[in-house]
C-alpha cells in the first residue's frame, strides 16, 4: 500500500472520530481536516492518477458541503448563524 493511501486511511479514521464529537467541539478539528483534505487528495492523485483525485474531490465536497457553504456565505459578507 502506498504512503498516500495509508495517510488517506488515517484521515478517514480521524474523520470518523471527529464526527462522533458534539457539534460545538467539531469546529477546530473539522477545520483542520477541511484544509488538509485537498493536500491529501493531491498526494493521492500524484501517486495514483488524476481520476482518483477527481473522485476524491467529489467525495470531499459532498462531505464538507455545510462548512463550505458557511465559508462561502462569510466570504460574500453575510453573517450566517451557527447551530447550537
ABEGO torsion letter per residue (X at the ends): XBAAAAAAAAAAAAAAAAAABBAAAAAAAAAAAAAAAAAAAAAAAAAAEAAAAAAAAAAAAAAAAAAAAAAAAAAAGBBBBBBX
